[in-house]
Amino acid sequence: MKKLVFLTFLFTTTIAIAQSEYEPSDAYPFGQPNPKAPKEITDYAPLIGICDCISQTRNQDQTWADPVKMTWEFKYIMNGMAVQDQTIKEDGKNSGSIRQFIADSSKWYVHYYSSASPSTVLSVWEGNKKEDKIILYRKQKAPNGMDGFYKIKFHDISEDGFKWIGAWVTTNESFSLPTWKIECTKRKDTQKISDKDQIMAANRAFSAAYIKKDYEALSKIYTVNGKAFPNRSPIITGYKNIKKAWSGSTDYTPVEHEIISEEIVVLGDTAHDYGYYKGKNLDKNGKEITYKGKYVVIWKKANNQWKMYLDIWNSIKE
């Protein structure tokens, strides 16, 4: 009975971790992209965080209205499977949207909502990232009835901020009338946590993926050309081979796993990390097996994420 209760608790805890692993947290205040999400989830990576912005709209007489200060926050939601953004404007006209990439149609779909015009049906824009710009469209007729689109474009995107412009365009885009423009500067104090804390969070994510035997998520913590150096085994190279090696460990049930870092030193886009690991498994007969070992990991930063490049470990007799 005790074993049944324990396994039920473990299963429930594992589900809870899986459901919230990439949600905003103390370590990642704006969440993380889920490795199982379409690769396009990182299109918005440079925008994640909070920006201070200046917004201007066009008056009916075609002049530009006075600038309005606002903040624009982007974060990963739905356990890292989508992006949500929210604007808080000085004039009280706040807005937001949910951004999801649909793999079947190879497009981003953006559902927009606003405090100034609540609606039972949300406006939807669709589009893609093209080179260094994110471009979205929604069908919209001109006041004279001419067919066209309202076109949104994020451009000049960098880690320091971005620019945004909204314009009505004809169907062939031979004519464009900008009606709204925004310029944003990223807040430095709200960007991602320190590199050291990011690496520690990645170690925790590794342990969580190992416990729930999610070898897809675990293997994506490595770089594409990462290398694993298991105890008393040849070097394993590349994401697919690393995943295959971890997936082959099926004769036990992970119960506990912890990585205890002794030192993390960051040198640009490379870091070294060493320390100890420990854990507990249940063998196929339900017997508890504890273990401990030491490790060295060389990390590399790719697309603003720290990934394991070289992962070396061996066991310690207790």
N, C-alpha and C positions, 0 to 999 in steps of 0.2 A: 504493500500500500504506500509506504514512504517513497519507494522508487517511482511509483505511478504519479504521486503528487509532485515529486521533483521534476519528472519528465514533462508533466503538464505545465508546470511553472516555466521550465526552460523553453518549451515550445511557444508559450504566450509571450515570454520576454523576447525571443527571437523575432516573432512577428512584429512586436512593437518597434524593435530596432530597425527592421527592414522597412517599416512604413514611414520612418522619420529620419533615416540616416542622412539624407541630403537636404533636409529642411533647415531654415535659418536656426542658428544656435549661437552659444557664446563664442565658440571657435570660429564659426562662419556666420556673421550676423545677417548676411544676405543670401544664405544657402549655398548649395553647390550644384553643378550640373550632374544629373544622374548618368552613370556610364551606360545605362540601358536606354537612355533617350536617343533620338536621332542625333547624328553628329552636328547637325545645324543648331543644336541648343546653344553652342558656343558663339553663334553669330552675335549675340548680345553681350558676350563676356566683358568687353571694354566699358559697357554702360552700367554694369552691375555696381550698385552703390548709390550715393546721393550726390546730386549736382545742384549748384546754385545757378539759376537761369534768368534770362531776360526774355520776356515774351511780348511780341507785337502783332496786332491784327490790323487788317486794312479796313478803313472806314468806307461807307457807301460812296463818298465823293472821291474814292481811290487814294486818299492820303493815308499815312500810317498813324494809328492811334499811339498815345503815349505808352512807353514801355511799362510792363508790369513785372515785378519781381516774383519769382516762384522757385520752389524746389521740385526736383524730379528724382524720384527714387525707383530703382530697378532691383528686383530680387528674384531668385529661383523659388518656385512654389511646387505643390503637388509632388513632394519628395524629389525635386530636381527634374521633373518632366516638362515643366512649362516656366514661363517668365511672367511676372506681374509687375506693372509699374503704376505709380501714383504721382499726380502733381498736386501741390498745395500752392495756390496762388494768392497773392496779396489782395486781389479784388474779391476773393471768396468763391470764385468760379473754379472749383476743383474737379479733377477728372482722373480716370484710370483705365487700365485695360488688362486683359488676359491674353497672352501671346502663346500660341501652340503651333508647332510644326507638324503637319500631317504628311507622313511619309508616302502614303498612297498617291497623293496629288503633288508631292514635292513642293509644297508651299507653306508659308507662314499664314496663319489666320489670326487676326487681331480683333478681339471683341471689345468695343469701346463703351464707356459709360461716363456720365457727367452729372455733377450736382446741379448744374444750371438747366439741364434738360433731361430729367428722369424719364425713362421709357421702359415699357414692358418688353420691347424688342431691341436688342443691342445692335448698333451699327457694326458692320464687319468689313475689315480691310483684308486684302490678301496680296502676297507678293514674296519676294526673295531677297537675299543678299546678293548684290552684283558687284564684284570686285571689292572695293572698300566702302560701298554704300548699301544701306538697307532701303528698299523701295517697295511701297505698298499702294494698292489701288482700291477704290470703291466706286461703283457706278453712280453718277450724279448728273442730272440734267442742268443745263444753264438756265437762267431766268427766262430766256427766250425759247426754251424747249429743246435746244440743241443737245444731242447726246454727247456724253463725255465722262470723265472720271475726276474724282478728287484724288490727287496724287500726294503721298507723303514720302519724304526722303530724309533719312539720317545721313549726314556726310561729315567730312573732316573728323572722323572718329579716331580718338586716341585715348591713352590712359589719362590724359589731362582734361578730357571733355569731348563735346561734339556739337554739331549744328543740326538744326531740323528746319524743314520748310514744307508747308502745305500749299498746294496750288490746284486750281481747276485747269484741266487740260482737255483738248479735243481728243476724240478716239484715236487719231493718228499722231497726237502730240505735236501737231504743227503749230498749235497756239497754246500758250501757258499763261495763267494769271495767278501769281502768288498772292495768297490772302492771309497767310499766317507764317511767322518766322520766330524761331527760338534759338538762342545761343546759350550753351551750358558749360560750366567749369566744374570739374570734379572736386569734391571736398577731399583733401588729403587725409584728414583724420578719420574718415569713414570708409576708406578703401580697405582692402583685405587685411586681415590680421598679419602679424609678423611672420616672416618665413619660418622661423623656428616653431611657432605655434601651428602653422599650417602643416609642417612635417609631423608634429606630434598628433595632430588630428588625423592625418593620413595613416599613421600607425594604428590609431584606434579604429579607423575604418577597415583596415586590414584584419584586425582581430575580430571585428563584428562580422565581416564577410566569411572569415574562416569558421566561426562558430555556427553560422547558418548554412555552411557548405555552399555558399554562393561563389563558385569558382570563376564565374564570368566577371563579377564585380571585383573579386580579389585579383585576378590577372590583369585587369585594367588599371590597377594601381602601379603596375610596371610600365615603363616606356615600351614603345612598339618593338624596339630592338634590345629590350632589357635582358639581363642574364641572371640566372639563379644558380647558386653553388650549394646544392644540398650536401648533407653529411654523407661521406663515403660514396658519392655518386659523381658522374661526369657533369660538366657544365651544361645547363639547359638554356638555349638561346631563343628569344623571340616570344611574342605574346601567345601564339597558338600552341607552341611546345610547352610553355610554362603552364598554360591552362590545362593542357592534356596531362601534365605531370601531377598537378594538384587534384584534378578530377579523378585520377586513378586511385586515390586514397579513399577507398569505400568500405573498408572493413572495420571502421570505428565511428563513433559519434562524438564530435567535439562538444565539450561542456564548458570549458573555460579556456581563455587565451589572453595573455597580456604581454605587451612589449614595454620594457622598462629601459628607457634611454638614459645612458650615462653622460653622453656629450653629443651635441649637435653644433657643427660649425658650418656656417654658410659663407661661400665664396662666390659671389655673383650668382650665376644660374646653376651652380653646382654646390652640393653640400655633402658632408660625411656625417654619419650617425652610427654610434655603436652602443652596445649595452647588453642586456639580458632579455630573454623571453621565458615564459613559463605557462603551463596550462594543465588541463585535465581532459582525458578522453574516456569514453566507455567503449570497451571492446565488444565484439559481437555477442558475448555472453553476459554483457551488462556489468562487467568488472571495471572498477575505476583504475585508470592508469595515469599517474602524474608524471610530468617531465619538466626539464629545465635546460636551457642552453644559452649560448652567447652568439652575438651577431655583429656584422658590420654591413652597413648599407651606404652606397653612393647614390645620391639623389640628383636628378636633373629637373630643371624647370622648363616645362613645355606648355605653351598656350596658357600661361599664368597658373599652371598647376604643377605641384611637385610630384614627380613620379620616380619610382625605384628604377635605377639603371643597373646597379650591381647589388645583388642580395646574397650575402654569404652567412652561413650559420652552421653550427655544430653543437651536439648535445653535451651536457655535463652530467656526470654520475653524481647522484645525490647520496 
